[in-house]
Amino acid sequence: MAPNEQGKAAGFEQVREGLSLLEDAFDKCSKGKPFFSGDKVGYLDIAFGSYLGWVRVSEKMNNIELISKEKTPNLHAWAERFCADDAVKNYMPETEKLMGFAKMLMAKHQAAASS
């Protein structure tokens, strides 16, 4: 919700830096296994995975890639596994529906800011 493109770019750069750190943390925590906690979805997977829907909305609305095969390959693979896991897949929000909700929130925020 940055007021201009320069602000958005700066914000996304901070997110990318954070994801780079998370990529390193995943490597250390997972020890080569599919999830942060090992072979099964655990607490850290759920904690971070709960943000994946919003990450996807941000990517789509801003035509960017935050979790990518090139810059965060292990997180990218983890996100695919996490969202496909039987314990999770029925609970992940649809990107289009979540994006509609995000647009409604943004419209309310803009209306409140202009009044």
DSSP file (Angstrom, degrees, kcal/mol; ACC not computed):
  #  RESIDUE AA STRUCTURE BP1 BP2  ACC     N-H-->O    O-->H-N    N-H-->O    O-->H-N    TCO  KAPPA ALPHA  PHI   PSI    X-CA   Y-CA   Z-CA
    1    1 A M              0   0    0      0, 0.0     7,-0.0     0, 0.0     6,-0.0   0.000 360.0 360.0 360.0  27.0    0.0    0.0    0.0
    2    2 A A        -     0   0    0      1,-0.1     6,-0.1     2,-0.1     4,-0.0  -0.343 360.0-123.9 -62.8 147.7    2.9    2.3   -0.6
    3    3 A P  S    S+     0   0    0      0, 0.0     2,-0.3     0, 0.0    -1,-0.1   0.686  85.9  15.0 -71.4 -17.5    1.9    5.7   -2.0
    4    4 A N  S  > S-     0   0    0      1,-0.1     4,-2.1     0, 0.0     5,-0.2  -0.930  83.6 -97.4-149.9 172.7    4.1    5.4   -5.1
    5    5 A E  H  > S+     0   0    0     -2,-0.3     4,-2.7     1,-0.2     5,-0.2   0.847 119.4  56.2 -64.0 -35.0    6.1    3.0   -7.2
    6    6 A Q  H  > S+     0   0    0      1,-0.2     4,-2.1     2,-0.2    -1,-0.2   0.911 108.4  47.9 -63.9 -41.6    9.4    3.9   -5.6
    7    7 A G  H  > S+     0   0    0      2,-0.2     4,-2.2     1,-0.2    -2,-0.2   0.893 111.7  49.9 -65.3 -40.3    7.9    3.0   -2.2
    8    8 A K  H  X S+     0   0    0     -4,-2.1     4,-2.9     2,-0.2     5,-0.2   0.932 109.8  50.8 -62.6 -45.6    6.6   -0.3   -3.5
    9    9 A A  H  X S+     0   0    0     -4,-2.7     4,-2.0     1,-0.2    -2,-0.2   0.906 110.7  48.9 -60.2 -42.1   10.0   -1.2   -5.0
   10   10 A A  H  X S+     0   0    0     -4,-2.1     4,-1.8     2,-0.2    -1,-0.2   0.906 112.1  49.1 -64.4 -41.4   11.7   -0.4   -1.7
   11   11 A G  H  X S+     0   0    0     -4,-2.2     4,-2.0     1,-0.2    -2,-0.2   0.919 110.9  48.7 -64.3 -43.8    9.2   -2.5    0.2
   12   12 A F  H  X S+     0   0    0     -4,-2.9     4,-2.6     1,-0.2    -1,-0.2   0.847 107.4  56.1 -66.8 -32.2    9.5   -5.5   -2.1
   13   13 A E  H  X S+     0   0    0     -4,-2.0     4,-2.2    -5,-0.2    -1,-0.2   0.901 107.0  49.6 -64.9 -39.5   13.3   -5.3   -1.9
   14   14 A Q  H  X S+     0   0    0     -4,-1.8     4,-2.3     2,-0.2    -2,-0.2   0.899 110.5  50.5 -64.4 -39.8   13.0   -5.6    1.9
   15   15 A V  H  X S+     0   0    0     -4,-2.0     4,-2.6     2,-0.2    -2,-0.2   0.924 109.3  50.9 -63.3 -43.8   10.8   -8.6    1.4
   16   16 A R  H  X S+     0   0    0     -4,-2.6     4,-1.9     1,-0.2    -2,-0.2   0.899 109.3  50.7 -61.2 -40.4   13.3  -10.2   -0.9
   17   17 A E  H  X S+     0   0    0     -4,-2.2     4,-1.8     2,-0.2    -1,-0.2   0.918 111.3  48.5 -62.8 -42.7   16.1   -9.7    1.6
   18   18 A G  H  X S+     0   0    0     -4,-2.3     4,-2.2     1,-0.2    -2,-0.2   0.893 110.0  51.3 -63.8 -40.0   13.9  -11.3    4.3
   19   19 A L  H  X S+     0   0    0     -4,-2.6     4,-2.3     2,-0.2    -1,-0.2   0.840 105.6  56.0 -67.2 -31.9   13.1  -14.2    2.0
   20   20 A S  H  X S+     0   0    0     -4,-1.9     4,-1.8     2,-0.2    -1,-0.2   0.914 109.1  46.5 -64.2 -41.9   16.8  -14.7    1.3
   21   21 A L  H  X S+     0   0    0     -4,-1.8     4,-2.4     1,-0.2    -2,-0.2   0.889 111.7  51.4 -65.3 -38.7   17.4  -15.0    5.1
   22   22 A L  H  X S+     0   0    0     -4,-2.2     4,-2.8     2,-0.2    -2,-0.2   0.856 104.9  56.9 -67.0 -34.6   14.5  -17.4    5.3
   23   23 A E  H  X S+     0   0    0     -4,-2.3     4,-2.1     2,-0.2    -1,-0.2   0.931 109.4  45.7 -59.1 -45.6   16.0  -19.4    2.5
   24   24 A D  H  X S+     0   0    0     -4,-1.8     4,-2.0     2,-0.2    -2,-0.2   0.909 112.2  50.9 -63.9 -42.2   19.2  -19.8    4.6
   25   25 A A  H  X S+     0   0    0     -4,-2.4     4,-3.0     1,-0.2     5,-0.3   0.897 108.2  52.5 -63.6 -39.7   17.1  -20.7    7.7
   26   26 A F  H  X S+     0   0    0     -4,-2.8     4,-2.9     1,-0.2     5,-0.4   0.932 107.4  52.1 -61.0 -44.7   15.2  -23.3    5.7
   27   27 A D  H  X S+     0   0    0     -4,-2.1     4,-1.1     1,-0.2     5,-0.4   0.910 115.3  41.5 -57.0 -43.1   18.5  -24.9    4.6
   28   28 A K  H  < S+     0   0    0     -4,-2.0    -2,-0.2     2,-0.2    -1,-0.2   0.913 119.6  42.2 -72.8 -43.3   19.7  -25.1    8.2
   29   29 A C  H  < S+     0   0    0     -4,-3.0    -2,-0.2     1,-0.2    -3,-0.2   0.907 116.1  46.0 -71.6 -42.8   16.5  -26.2    9.8
   30   30 A S  H >< S-     0   0    0     -4,-2.9     3,-1.6    -5,-0.3    -1,-0.2   0.771  84.7-153.1 -76.3 -25.8   15.4  -28.8    7.3
   31   31 A K  T 3< S-     0   0    0     -4,-1.1    -3,-0.1    -5,-0.4    -4,-0.1   0.884  76.5 -46.2  52.4  41.4   18.8  -30.4    7.0
   32   32 A G  T 3  S+     0   0    0     -5,-0.4    -1,-0.3     1,-0.3    -5,-0.1   0.457 112.8 123.1  84.5   1.1   17.9  -31.5    3.4
   33   33 A K  S <  S-     0   0    0     -3,-1.6    -1,-0.3     2,-0.2     6,-0.1  -0.441  75.3-104.0 -92.0 170.8   14.5  -32.7    4.3
   34   34 A P  S    S+     0   0    0      0, 0.0     2,-0.3     0, 0.0     5,-0.2   0.731  96.2  37.5 -71.2 -23.7   11.2  -31.5    2.7
   35   35 A F  B >  S-A   38   0A   0      3,-2.6     3,-1.5    -5,-0.2    -2,-0.2  -0.809  87.6-104.5-127.3 165.7   10.0  -29.3    5.5
   36   36 A F  T 3  S+     0   0    0     -2,-0.3    -3,-0.1     1,-0.3     5,-0.1   0.888 123.6  40.4 -54.1 -40.5   11.4  -26.9    8.1
   37   37 A S  T 3  S-     0   0    0      3,-0.3     2,-0.5     1,-0.2    -1,-0.3   0.375 122.9 -99.6 -94.4   5.2   10.9  -29.5   10.8
   38   38 A G  B <  S-A   35   0A   0     -3,-1.5    -3,-2.6     1,-0.1    -1,-0.2  -0.958  83.8  -2.4 125.4-126.2   11.9  -32.5    8.7
   39   39 A D  S    S+     0   0    0     -2,-0.5     2,-0.3    -5,-0.2    -1,-0.1   0.673 121.7  45.1 -85.4 -18.7    9.8  -35.1    6.9
   40   40 A K  S    S-     0   0    0     -3,-0.1    -3,-0.3    -5,-0.1     2,-0.1  -0.866  96.3 -86.7-125.8 158.3    6.4  -33.8    7.9
   41   41 A V        +     0   0    0     -2,-0.3     2,-0.2    -5,-0.1    -2,-0.1  -0.427  57.5 174.1 -60.1 130.6    4.7  -30.4    8.1
   42   42 A G     >  -     0   0    0     -2,-0.1     4,-2.3    -4,-0.1     5,-0.2  -0.582  46.1 -70.1-128.7-168.1    5.5  -28.9   11.5
   43   43 A Y  H  > S+     0   0    0      1,-0.2     4,-2.7     2,-0.2     5,-0.2   0.901 127.5  46.8 -56.4 -49.6    5.0  -25.7   13.5
   44   44 A L  H  > S+     0   0    0      1,-0.2     4,-2.5     2,-0.2     5,-0.4   0.871 110.7  53.9 -64.5 -36.5    7.5  -23.5   11.4
   45   45 A D  H  > S+     0   0    0      2,-0.2     4,-2.9     1,-0.2    -1,-0.2   0.927 112.2  43.7 -61.6 -45.0    5.9  -24.7    8.2
   46   46 A I  H  X S+     0   0    0     -4,-2.3     4,-1.7     2,-0.2    -2,-0.2   0.906 112.1  53.7 -68.0 -41.3    2.5  -23.7    9.3
   47   47 A A  H  < S+     0   0    0     -4,-2.7    -2,-0.2    -5,-0.2    -1,-0.2   0.942 120.3  31.3 -60.3 -48.6    3.7  -20.4   10.7
   48   48 A F  H >< S+     0   0    0     -4,-2.5     3,-1.9     1,-0.2     4,-0.4   0.881 114.9  60.5 -76.8 -38.0    5.4  -19.4    7.4
   49   49 A G  H >< S+     0   0    0     -4,-2.9     3,-1.3    -5,-0.4     4,-0.5   0.773  90.4  69.7 -61.7 -26.4    2.9  -21.2    5.2
   50   50 A S  T 3< S+     0   0    0     -4,-1.7    -1,-0.3     1,-0.3     4,-0.3   0.684  99.4  50.6 -66.3 -15.2    0.0  -19.1    6.6
   51   51 A Y  T <> S+     0   0    0     -3,-1.9     4,-2.3    -4,-0.2     3,-0.3   0.538  84.0  89.7 -95.1  -9.2    1.5  -16.2    4.7
   52   52 A L  H <> S+     0   0    0     -3,-1.3     4,-2.5    -4,-0.4     5,-0.2   0.863  83.0  55.6 -60.5 -37.1    1.9  -17.9    1.4
   53   53 A G  H  > S+     0   0    0     -4,-0.5     4,-2.0     1,-0.2    -1,-0.2   0.922 110.6  45.0 -59.9 -43.8   -1.6  -16.9    0.2
   54   54 A W  H  > S+     0   0    0     -3,-0.3     4,-2.6    -4,-0.3    -2,-0.2   0.851 110.5  54.4 -70.3 -34.5   -0.7  -13.2    0.8
   55   55 A V  H  X S+     0   0    0     -4,-2.3     4,-2.6     2,-0.2    -2,-0.2   0.937 109.2  48.3 -62.1 -45.1    2.6  -13.6   -0.9
   56   56 A R  H  X S+     0   0    0     -4,-2.5     4,-2.5     2,-0.2    -2,-0.2   0.886 110.7  50.8 -63.6 -39.1    0.9  -15.0   -4.0
   57   57 A V  H  X S+     0   0    0     -4,-2.0     4,-3.0     2,-0.2     5,-0.3   0.938 110.9  48.7 -63.0 -46.3   -1.6  -12.2   -4.0
   58   58 A S  H  X S+     0   0    0     -4,-2.6     4,-1.7     1,-0.2    -2,-0.2   0.911 111.9  49.8 -59.9 -42.9    1.2   -9.6   -3.7
   59   59 A E  H  X>S+     0   0    0     -4,-2.6     5,-2.0     1,-0.2     4,-0.7   0.940 115.3  42.7 -60.7 -47.1    3.1  -11.3   -6.6
   60   60 A K  H ><5S+     0   0    0     -4,-2.5     3,-0.5     1,-0.2    -2,-0.2   0.912 114.7  48.0 -69.0 -43.3    0.0  -11.4   -8.8
   61   61 A M  H 3<5S+     0   0    0     -4,-3.0    -1,-0.2     1,-0.2    -2,-0.2   0.778 122.2  35.3 -69.5 -25.6   -1.2   -7.9   -8.1
   62   62 A N  H 3<5S-     0   0    0     -4,-1.7    -1,-0.2    -5,-0.3    -2,-0.2   0.342 104.2-123.8-111.6   4.9    2.2   -6.3   -8.6
   63   63 A N  T <<5S+     0   0    0     -4,-0.7     2,-0.3    -3,-0.5    -3,-0.2   0.922  70.1 120.8  52.7  50.8    3.4   -8.6  -11.4
   64   64 A I      < -     0   0    0     -5,-2.0     2,-0.5    -6,-0.2    -1,-0.2  -0.847  60.3-129.3-133.4 169.6    6.5   -9.7   -9.5
   65   65 A E        +     0   0    0     -2,-0.3     3,-0.2     1,-0.1    -9,-0.1  -0.977  27.2 166.4-125.1 117.6    8.0  -12.9   -8.2
   66   66 A L  S    S+     0   0    0     -2,-0.5     2,-0.8     1,-0.3    -1,-0.1   0.855  76.3  42.2 -96.3 -45.9    9.1  -13.0   -4.6
   67   67 A I  S    S+     0   0    0      8,-0.1     2,-0.3   -12,-0.1    -1,-0.3  -0.885  86.2 168.9-103.5 104.0    9.6  -16.7   -4.0
   68   68 A S     >  -     0   0    0     -2,-0.8     4,-1.7    -3,-0.2     8,-0.4  -0.800  49.7-125.1-122.3 157.5   11.3  -17.8   -7.2
   69   69 A K  T  4 S+     0   0    0     -2,-0.3    -1,-0.1     1,-0.2     8,-0.1   0.814 112.1  47.8 -64.3 -30.3   13.2  -20.9   -8.5
   70   70 A E  T  4 S+     0   0    0      2,-0.2    -1,-0.2     1,-0.1    -3,-0.0   0.930 123.9  23.4 -80.2 -47.1   16.2  -18.7   -9.2
   71   71 A K  T  4 S+     0   0    0      1,-0.2    -2,-0.2     2,-0.1     3,-0.1   0.784 138.9  21.1 -95.8 -29.6   16.6  -16.7   -6.0
   72   72 A T  S  X S+     0   0    0     -4,-1.7     4,-2.6     1,-0.1    -1,-0.2  -0.488  70.1 159.1-134.8  65.0   15.0  -18.9   -3.4
   73   73 A P  H  > S+     0   0    0      0, 0.0     4,-2.2     0, 0.0     5,-0.2   0.857  75.0  48.0 -61.9 -37.6   14.9  -22.3   -4.9
   74   74 A N  H  > S+     0   0    0      2,-0.2     4,-2.4     1,-0.2     5,-0.1   0.901 113.9  46.5 -72.7 -38.7   14.5  -24.3   -1.7
   75   75 A L  H  > S+     0   0    0      2,-0.2     4,-3.0     1,-0.2     5,-0.2   0.887 111.1  53.7 -66.6 -38.0   11.7  -22.0   -0.5
   76   76 A H  H  X S+     0   0    0     -4,-2.6     4,-1.9    -8,-0.4    -2,-0.2   0.946 112.4  42.8 -60.4 -48.7   10.0  -22.3   -3.9
   77   77 A A  H  X S+     0   0    0     -4,-2.2     4,-2.3     1,-0.2    -2,-0.2   0.896 113.9  52.5 -64.6 -40.4   10.2  -26.1   -3.7
   78   78 A W  H  X S+     0   0    0     -4,-2.4     4,-3.5     1,-0.2    -2,-0.2   0.927 107.1  52.3 -60.8 -45.2    9.0  -26.0   -0.1
   79   79 A A  H  X S+     0   0    0     -4,-3.0     4,-2.5     1,-0.2    -1,-0.2   0.895 109.7  49.1 -60.1 -41.3    6.0  -23.8   -0.9
   80   80 A E  H  X S+     0   0    0     -4,-1.9     4,-1.3    -5,-0.2    -1,-0.2   0.936 115.2  43.7 -62.9 -46.3    5.0  -26.3   -3.6
   81   81 A R  H  X S+     0   0    0     -4,-2.3     4,-1.1     2,-0.2    -2,-0.2   0.920 113.8  51.4 -64.7 -43.8    5.3  -29.2   -1.3
   82   82 A F  H >< S+     0   0    0     -4,-3.5     3,-0.9     1,-0.2    -2,-0.2   0.943 111.2  45.8 -59.5 -50.4    3.6  -27.4    1.6
   83   83 A C  H 3< S+     0   0    0     -4,-2.5    -1,-0.2     1,-0.2    -2,-0.2   0.755 115.2  48.4 -67.1 -24.5    0.6  -26.4   -0.5
   84   84 A A  H 3< S+     0   0    0     -4,-1.3    -1,-0.2    -5,-0.2    -2,-0.2   0.570  84.0 114.9 -91.1 -10.6    0.2  -29.9   -1.9
   85   85 A D  S XX S-     0   0    0     -4,-1.1     4,-3.1    -3,-0.9     3,-2.0  -0.350  72.6-127.8 -65.4 138.9    0.5  -31.7    1.4
   86   86 A D  T 34 S+     0   0    0      1,-0.3     4,-0.4     2,-0.2    -1,-0.1   0.808 108.8  57.0 -56.9 -32.0   -2.7  -33.5    2.4
   87   87 A A  T 34 S+     0   0    0      1,-0.1    -1,-0.3     2,-0.1    -2,-0.1   0.646 122.7  23.3 -73.6 -13.4   -2.7  -31.8    5.8
   88   88 A V  T X> S+     0   0    0     -3,-2.0     3,-3.0    -6,-0.2     4,-0.8   0.737  95.5  84.6-121.0 -37.9   -2.7  -28.3    4.2
   89   89 A K  T 3< S+     0   0    0     -4,-3.1     3,-0.4     1,-0.3    -3,-0.1   0.738  91.0  52.4 -55.4 -32.8   -4.1  -28.3    0.6
   90   90 A N  T 34 S+     0   0    0     -4,-0.4    -1,-0.3     1,-0.2    -2,-0.1   0.569 111.6  48.8 -78.7  -6.2   -7.8  -28.0    1.5
   91   91 A Y  T <4 S+     0   0    0     -3,-3.0    -1,-0.2    -8,-0.1    -2,-0.2   0.515  80.7 106.9-110.0  -8.5   -7.1  -25.0    3.7
   92   92 A M  S  < S-     0   0    0     -4,-0.8     2,-0.1    -3,-0.4   -42,-0.1  -0.572  73.6-120.0 -73.9 129.5   -5.0  -22.9    1.4
   93   93 A P        -     0   0    0      0, 0.0     2,-0.3     0, 0.0    -1,-0.1  -0.376  26.2-106.4 -70.3 147.6   -7.0  -19.9    0.2
   94   94 A E     >  -     0   0    0      1,-0.1     4,-2.6    -2,-0.1     5,-0.3  -0.568  25.2-133.6 -71.0 133.3   -7.6  -19.5   -3.6
   95   95 A T  H  > S+     0   0    0     -2,-0.3     4,-2.5     1,-0.2     5,-0.2   0.893 102.9  52.0 -57.9 -43.7   -5.4  -16.7   -4.8
   96   96 A E  H  > S+     0   0    0      2,-0.2     4,-1.9     1,-0.2    -1,-0.2   0.903 111.9  45.6 -62.9 -41.8   -8.2  -15.1   -6.8
   97   97 A K  H  > S+     0   0    0      2,-0.2     4,-1.8     1,-0.2    -1,-0.2   0.920 114.3  47.9 -67.6 -43.3  -10.6  -15.0   -3.9
   98   98 A L  H  X S+     0   0    0     -4,-2.6     4,-2.3     1,-0.2    -2,-0.2   0.859 109.2  54.6 -65.4 -34.8   -7.9  -13.7   -1.5
   99   99 A M  H  X S+     0   0    0     -4,-2.5     4,-2.5    -5,-0.3    -1,-0.2   0.887 105.2  53.2 -66.1 -38.9   -7.0  -11.0   -4.1
  100  100 A G  H  X S+     0   0    0     -4,-1.9     4,-1.8     2,-0.2    -2,-0.2   0.907 110.1  47.8 -60.2 -41.8  -10.6   -9.9   -4.2
  101  101 A F  H  X S+     0   0    0     -4,-1.8     4,-2.4     2,-0.2    -2,-0.2   0.904 110.4  51.9 -64.7 -42.0  -10.6   -9.5   -0.4
  102  102 A A  H  X S+     0   0    0     -4,-2.3     4,-2.5     1,-0.2    -2,-0.2   0.906 108.4  50.9 -61.9 -42.1   -7.3   -7.6   -0.7
  103  103 A K  H  X S+     0   0    0     -4,-2.5     4,-2.3     2,-0.2    -1,-0.2   0.884 109.4  50.9 -63.9 -38.3   -8.7   -5.2   -3.2
  104  104 A M  H  X S+     0   0    0     -4,-1.8     4,-2.2     2,-0.2    -2,-0.2   0.922 111.1  48.0 -64.6 -43.4  -11.7   -4.5   -1.0
  105  105 A L  H  X S+     0   0    0     -4,-2.4     4,-2.4     1,-0.2    -2,-0.2   0.903 111.6  50.3 -62.8 -41.2   -9.4   -3.8    2.0
  106  106 A M  H  X S+     0   0    0     -4,-2.5     4,-2.7     2,-0.2    -1,-0.2   0.900 109.1  51.3 -64.6 -40.4   -7.3   -1.5   -0.2
  107  107 A A  H  X S+     0   0    0     -4,-2.3     4,-2.3     2,-0.2    -1,-0.2   0.908 111.1  48.1 -63.2 -42.0  -10.4    0.4   -1.4
  108  108 A K  H  X S+     0   0    0     -4,-2.2     4,-2.4     2,-0.2    -2,-0.2   0.909 112.2  49.5 -63.6 -42.1  -11.5    0.9    2.2
  109  109 A H  H  X S+     0   0    0     -4,-2.4     4,-2.2     1,-0.2    -2,-0.2   0.918 112.5  46.9 -63.6 -44.0   -8.1    2.1    3.2
  110  110 A Q  H  X S+     0   0    0     -4,-2.7     4,-1.7     2,-0.2    -1,-0.2   0.882 111.8  50.9 -66.2 -38.5   -7.9    4.5    0.3
  111  111 A A  H  X S+     0   0    0     -4,-2.3     4,-0.7     1,-0.2    -2,-0.2   0.908 112.0  46.8 -64.8 -42.0  -11.4    5.8    1.1
  112  112 A A  H  < S+     0   0    0     -4,-2.4     3,-0.5     1,-0.2    -2,-0.2   0.874 111.7  51.7 -67.6 -36.8  -10.5    6.4    4.7
  113  113 A A  H  < S+     0   0    0     -4,-2.2    -1,-0.2     1,-0.2    -2,-0.2   0.813 109.4  49.7 -70.3 -30.0   -7.3    8.1    3.8
  114  114 A S  H  <        0   0    0     -4,-1.7    -1,-0.2     1,-0.2    -2,-0.2   0.577 360.0 360.0 -87.7  -8.2   -9.0   10.5    1.4
  115  115 A S     <        0   0    0     -4,-0.7    -1,-0.2    -3,-0.5    -2,-0.2   0.463 360.0 360.0 -99.2 360.0  -11.7   11.6    3.8
